[in-house]
Amino acid sequence: MVRSLSLLSLGLVALALVALTGCDGGQERPPQAATADRPAEAKAPASAKDGEHAHKPGGHGGNVVEIGRDNYHAEAVFEKGGAVRLYLLGKDEARVQEAEAQTLTAYAKAEGATEAVPVTFRPAPQPGDSEGKTSLFLGKLPADLAGRKVEVTVPSIRIGGERFRFAFASAATPHDEDMPEKLTDAEERQLYLTPGGKYTEEDIQANGGVTASQKFQGQMASHDLKPRPGDKVCPITLTKANPKFSWVVSGKTYQFCCPPCVDEFVKEAKEHPDQVKEPGEYVKK
């Protein structure tokens, strides 16, 4: 009788061990608690389906990337000569986001390279930014990286008192390669406020007696590289024209994709007037 009870007890213990093992093997263990030496385990993000939550090209024609698991976004615009503009956006990519005015140290490397070089991004507050805040940072790549496909990492940026890390890469487009360089203020006034060639005094008055940067201040450009047949195109880049970027030359209204292209076209009208076509000829066939 005693031997039977002992065997029964051993059997119950074995069943209990099997049950415990099965519970531990069949369920995910909770993350270990954080300590001073070990941060809390981060839960891996669910895999997104192909194309899910893909970011569209930004309003300035750059690449939009997320900051902090979609808390915020940044639009990186790479320009001719190695200049880089970094616009901050909210969770809703259509909203401008301000951050504490700060100098960012980023690290850039050519695609596929192993060594990175530091790049400084300085705050450049836009009109409407609050005191001590900025929604734009400006940086410049080293000469040997300008014009190449690069990967850039920003180890730390403060937004709303929190610190984030993010990265972005360049993606050259035909428009980037053909973009005219921005004029200085003196050059711009000379270009727009003096007549010449097909650009007349009447045109200056029709355009409000201002420069393109003054007229279009604060307006965001968006570059559509694939206009459809019948769409008006920018005379400079042949991308889709935007009616909000219009300028009068020789008494006729032309449409462009962005203000720097207006600069180039007015220069063309003054220096090579015979090469300027009628507005109706700048249409996608």
N, C-alpha and C positions, 0 to 999 in steps of 0.2 A: 504493500500500500504506500509506504514512504517512498520507495523507488519510483512508483508511478507518479506521485506528486512532484518529485524532483524533475522527472522527464517533462511533465506538463509545464513546469515553471521555466525550464530551459527553452521550451518551444515558444512560449509567450514572449520571452526576452528576444528571441531571434526574430519573431514577427515584428516586434516593436522596432528593432534595428533596421529591418527592411523597409518599414513604413517611413522611418525618418530619412533614410537614404533616398527613397523615392521622392519624398517631398522636396528635398534639397536639389535633386537632379532635375526635377520637372519644372522648377520655378526659377526666375531670374533673381539673383541675390540683390538686395538693395545696395546703393552706393555706400561706401564706408564714410563715416563722419569725417569732416574736415578737421585737421589739426594745424598747429603752427608750422609743422614741417611738411604737411601734405594737404594741398588744396582739395576741395570737394570734387569728386568725379563729375565731369560734365556728361550729360546725357547726349548720346550721339544723335544728330538730326536725322529725321526720316529722309530717305532718298527721294528726291523729286523726280517726277516723270520727265521725259524728254520734252523740253520746251516749256515746262511749267515754271511760272514766275520768271520768265526771261525778261531782262531789262531792255527797253527800247533805247535807240540812240537818244542822247540828251538834247535839250533845247539849244545847246551851243554847238551841236555836231560832234560831241565827244562820247566817250564810253561811260556808262553809268554803272557803278559798283555799289554793293551794300556795305554798310558799316555796322558792326555789332548785331549780327543775325537780323538784318532788316530794320534795326532801330532807326537808322539814318542812311543816307546815300551820298555819294560823291560823283561828280561828273568831271572826268579828266580830259582836257583838251590840249593836244600836242600841236604846237605851231612851228612854222618854218624857223630855222635857226636854233632849235632846241628849247624854246620857251614852252613852259607848261602852265596852264591855268587849272586850278582845282576848285570847282564850285561845290558848296555844300547844299544838300537837299534834305527834305524831311522824309518821314516814312512814306508819305505820299510824294512821289518824285516830282510832282508839279509845284511843290511848295519850297520856297527858299528857306534854308536853315542857317541860323547864326550860331557861332561858337565863340568861346573866349578868344580874344586876339592873342595869338601866340606864334612863335616861330617853330616850324616843324622841321625836324631832321629826318629825311627819307633816305633810302638806299636804292640806287638804280644799277641795273646790269643789263647787258645785251642779252637777248633771248638765247638760252642755252649756255651762257657763261656761268662760271662758278664764283667769280669775284665781283663784288658790288662796290660802288663809290658813293660817298655821301652827297646829297643834294639838299640845299636849304630852300624851304618854302616859307615866304614871309606873308603876313596878313596884308590884304589889300581891300579894306572895307569898300563895299559898293554903296551907291546912294540909297539911303533908307536903312542902312545897318545901324543898330543901336550903338551908343557910346561904349567903347571898350570891347565891342564885338565885331566879328567879320563873317562874311559868307563866301569869301574868295581868298585863295592863297596863290601866290605867284612864285614859280621856281624856274630854273634854267639848267638843262642838262649840260654836262661837259661836252666840248666840241667833238670828241671822238664818238659820242653816243647820239648826237643830233642827227635826225633823219633815219636812224636805225630803229628796228623793233626792240623795245626795251620793256623790262619788268621793274616795277617800282613798289617798294614796301615802305609804309609809314608805321613805325613801331608804336607810336603813341600820339593821340590827339585827344584833347579835352573838349567834350561837348556836354553842356548842362551839368558840369561837375563830375562827370564820369570819363574814364579813359578808355579809348578803343584802339585797336590795331586793324589796319586794312591794307590791301594791295591792289594794284591795277596795272594794266599793260597798255601799250600803245597799239593803235590799229590805223595805219596810214590809209588815207583815201586819196583819190585823184584830186579832191578839193584841197586837201592839206598841202599837196605838192605845188599847186598852182596859186595858193593864197598869196596875194600881195602883202608885203610887210606894212605894218601900221605907220602912218605918217606922223611926224612930229606936229605939235600945235601950229608952229610957224608955217610949215610946209602945207598943212591942211588949209589954213586961212588963205595962203597964196593960191592954192589950187581952186578953192570954191568961191572966193570973193573977188576974183579978177577974171574978166572975160578973155576968150581966146579961141581961135578956130571956130568950131560949131557951138561953143559954149558962150552964150551972149549975156549982156547985162540984163536983158529981160528974163533969161533963165535964172539968174541969180535972185532976182526979185520974186519970181514964181516959186522958188524953193525956200522963200522966207528969209533970204539974206543970212543964212546960217550954214555951218558945215554939216556934213553927214553925221559925225559923231554927236553934234549938238541936237540935231533933229531926231535921231534915233536913240538917244541916251536911255538906257534901262530896258530897251527892247531886246528880246532874245531871238537869235537866229536859229533856224532849224534847216538842215541841209538834206533834201530829198534827192539822192543820187540816181533815182530811176523814174524820171518824169514819164508820163504816158503821152501817147500821140495826141496833139492838140493842146497840151499844157504849155504855158509860157515858160521860157527858160531864161536863166541869168545870162546876159551877153558875155560874161567873163568865164564862168565855169561850166555853163550849159547844164547845171543842175536846175531843179524846179524853182521858178521865181516865186517870190512872196510879195503880194501887192502892198504890204505895209512898208516894204523897202523900195519905194518908188522915187524917181528923180527926173526932173525936167531938163532935157537937153535939146537945143534947137527948137524949142516950143513944143516938144513931144514928150510924152511920159513913158519912161522905161522902168521895168521892174527887175529887181536883183534878189539874190539869195541872202546877202548880208552887207553891212556898211563898207567893209574893205573893198568889195567889188565895185561899189559906187565910186570910190576913190579912183580905181583903175580905169573905169569907163570914162569919167570926166577927164582924166589925164589923156586918154586916147582921143577924146573929142577935141581936145585943145591942140595936141601935138600931131595927130594923124587923122584929121577930120574925114578924109576920103575913105577910111576903113570903117566908119560908123554906119551901120545899116538902119533901115526903118524899124520901128518897134515891132511891127507885124511879122518881121522876118525871124525874130527870136522866139520861135515856136518849135516844139518837138514834132518832127515829121512822123 
